Amino acid sequence: MALINKIREKSGVAVAVIAISLILFIVGGDLLGNGALFGGRDQNVGEIAGQKISYQEFNAKVDEARAAFEQQTGRPATEQDMAQIRDQAWNQFILDIAYQNEYEALGLGVTPAELVDMVQGNYISPAIRQTFTNPQTGVFDKNVVINYLKNLKNLPPEQQRAWANFEKNLSADRMRTKYESLMRQSVYATTAEAKREYEAQNTRADLKMLYVPYYTIADTTVKVTDSQLQDYLDKHKDEYKGFDSRTIQYVTFSIASSKEDSAALYDQIKKLARGLASATNDSSYAQMNSDVRVPLYLTAGEMPEQLRAAIPTFTQGGVYGPFREGTTYFIYKYGGTKRDTNFTARASHILIRPNGQGDSAKAQARQRAEDLLRQIQGGADFAALARANSADGSAQVGGDLGYFKNNGQMVKPFEQAIFGFNGTGLIPRVVETDFGFHIIKVTEPKTNTLYRVAAIGKEIAPSQATRDEVYRRADEFANGSKSKEDFDKNAKEDKTLVVATAERITEEASMVNALTDARELVRWAFDEDTKAGDVSKAIEIGDQYVVATVTGKTSEEKVTVDDYRQELTQKVRNQLKAEQIMQKMGTPSGALETIAAKYGAGAIVETVTDVNLANGFLKSAGVDPVAVGKAFGLKPGKRSKPFAGETGILIVETSKVTPAPAIADYSLYKNLLQQNQSSRAGFFVNEAIREKANIKDRRAKFY
């Protein structure tokens, strides 16, 4: 009795424990996996204009966009589609928050009457026109829209929701159009700006210059130290922005089919061949057992080479194969023939295109084609002449065009020539089409025979035992590599492994070198618990397992020399080269040719005429704004001191400056400036709004 009472006392606790366990089991992935329960990590996917976007509300918008996508396309969204859908949902948040703030500040809006006008009024939205245009006639009928709306209440709920979302997007698009139009209208160029643009384009200068390129000093002779790079970075901080990235090294363990897997599949194929041979409904049997779908009726041209070669041996009910194509074994059961509505043939051709549009060019092309035709009729090799003369991509394969049908696959004159020819051989005339002149050889005669072949294709896939063995190796490597040093040592000892490096991966990346769908690897590299030198677990990506180690990090908050080492080294090295050149040049005097001769190899003296400020090009020195500015700043006959340009040391001597002729009206240049600025207004407005909104995108931590 005491025992029973004790059980009763504890039963409430047991039920509570079981209930909590079930809750954690059901929702644990959402609560514990993202660290939300009992505090945990930040569950916001981002922040826009100070407004935090939670994972839940973002996911709800993603689900809404996915439903609309699947309703429109009639198919489930793939992972690639989902990446685009998530971007679409995020951009919608930016529009709803950041842009909406600007709309409200200006008092912009879209009234219900305006929306009706966009859908069924006088100013139909382009989106409505596109959606309701008859694809057969290309004609838009407003009555179709009106009838659709009248019947909207009778449509399924998901279609009603899709229309409501469509109208919402119409309104948002009109609002954005209004706002950007308003910004474009605010663009203005002054007469002073127009005058300056006119003078920059039309003022000309003639000059002579001495130029010593930096490349005349070998890079290997100029040593650049880290302290010099740091000094340069400190002085040019505004030019080098920080960014979050990771550099990793990794090895891959390929999940490839073993010999045992191939042997097992071959045995399976033989069993299926016996089943296919005895099946009364062979097409259904093939469909149920095949990994790939093959049409029941095939022309000879549509058959793979091995099956086509077996056509002469076909017998009713015979099974042929197995034939291996890549990683798939095929078997076929022949079930007779029937006639197709179209004919199939195979041919080769040599295309001669005219070298121009005139009659003489066409006549020359025809003459050349007829000469080639006579050579072939005289015994010349068709394929060799095709490779040497044909202007078509088929030249690489001797002119072979493969199999094709008389259903418009080829242009009409070409098609008529081939399917009007009986048998095989050279068509004894040149055929003219819009592409040029063709010499044609029919290599397989026209036929409309269709072969009934029930096909089973089985792909050679790694067995679970093979996958388990590959995972065991990868897991063993990962567990035995607790540090970067262990990783390097183990990779070196295993001669089958190749260490690959992926530099500066961003947190949003979905590819790592040639590894596609590598989000799990990227998320591991950017996890706040992952430190430099850490080694990952075995991560499955496609048909391989990957083990990686983090070898470098960059941060948005802190810019280091390593973040821009290559660019900084080039800048500092050029500065050091400039100092060497200037020191060797000393205090130059005399003619530029004399200075160049005294300097020695590498010094170039050139004369440049008709240079302008808008896009000055200085021959060997290329585009150098500093040099052009100095040239226009000098009085004619005066010379600059040696100075460092973009690509070398220069001395500029201005010979003549021709001012732009005075004009009374600068309207042309004012309009050009306004048009250029107006065309860029949308981009700059978008950038300004995003910058003001201080957008923080953390989606990569969740997807």
Secondary structure as GFF3:
##gff-version 3
##sequence-region A 1 703
A	DSSP	alpha_helix	2	31	.	.	.	ID=ss1
A	DSSP	beta_strand	44	48	.	.	.	ID=ss2
A	DSSP	beta_strand	51	54	.	.	.	ID=ss3
A	DSSP	alpha_helix	55	73	.	.	.	ID=ss4
A	DSSP	alpha_helix	79	94	.	.	.	ID=ss5
A	DSSP	pi_helix	95	99	.	.	.	ID=ss6
A	DSSP	alpha_helix	100	106	.	.	.	ID=ss7
A	DSSP	alpha_helix	112	120	.	.	.	ID=ss8
A	DSSP	alpha_helix	126	132	.	.	.	ID=ss9
A	DSSP	alpha_helix	142	150	.	.	.	ID=ss10
A	DSSP	three_ten_helix	152	154	.	.	.	ID=ss11
A	DSSP	alpha_helix	157	185	.	.	.	ID=ss12
A	DSSP	alpha_helix	191	202	.	.	.	ID=ss13
A	DSSP	beta_strand	204	213	.	.	.	ID=ss14
A	DSSP	three_ten_helix	214	216	.	.	.	ID=ss15
A	DSSP	three_ten_helix	219	221	.	.	.	ID=ss16
A	DSSP	alpha_helix	226	235	.	.	.	ID=ss17
A	DSSP	three_ten_helix	237	239	.	.	.	ID=ss18
A	DSSP	beta_strand	245	254	.	.	.	ID=ss19
A	DSSP	alpha_helix	259	278	.	.	.	ID=ss20
A	DSSP	alpha_helix	282	289	.	.	.	ID=ss21
A	DSSP	beta_strand	297	298	.	.	.	ID=ss22
A	DSSP	three_ten_helix	300	302	.	.	.	ID=ss23
A	DSSP	alpha_helix	305	309	.	.	.	ID=ss24
A	DSSP	three_ten_helix	311	313	.	.	.	ID=ss25
A	DSSP	beta_strand	319	325	.	.	.	ID=ss26
A	DSSP	beta_strand	328	352	.	.	.	ID=ss27
A	DSSP	alpha_helix	359	377	.	.	.	ID=ss28
A	DSSP	alpha_helix	382	389	.	.	.	ID=ss29
A	DSSP	three_ten_helix	393	397	.	.	.	ID=ss30
A	DSSP	beta_strand	400	405	.	.	.	ID=ss31
A	DSSP	alpha_helix	412	419	.	.	.	ID=ss32
A	DSSP	beta_strand	425	426	.	.	.	ID=ss33
A	DSSP	beta_strand	431	433	.	.	.	ID=ss34
A	DSSP	beta_strand	436	459	.	.	.	ID=ss35
A	DSSP	alpha_helix	464	479	.	.	.	ID=ss36
A	DSSP	alpha_helix	484	493	.	.	.	ID=ss37
A	DSSP	beta_strand	500	505	.	.	.	ID=ss38
A	DSSP	alpha_helix	519	526	.	.	.	ID=ss39
A	DSSP	beta_strand	539	541	.	.	.	ID=ss40
A	DSSP	beta_strand	544	554	.	.	.	ID=ss41
A	DSSP	three_ten_helix	561	564	.	.	.	ID=ss42
A	DSSP	alpha_helix	565	585	.	.	.	ID=ss43
A	DSSP	alpha_helix	592	599	.	.	.	ID=ss44
A	DSSP	beta_strand	604	611	.	.	.	ID=ss45
A	DSSP	three_ten_helix	619	621	.	.	.	ID=ss46
A	DSSP	alpha_helix	625	633	.	.	.	ID=ss47
A	DSSP	beta_strand	643	644	.	.	.	ID=ss48
A	DSSP	beta_strand	648	658	.	.	.	ID=ss49
A	DSSP	alpha_helix	667	693	.	.	.	ID=ss50
A	DSSP	beta_strand	696	697	.	.	.	ID=ss51
A	DSSP	three_ten_helix	699	701	.	.	.	ID=ss52
###
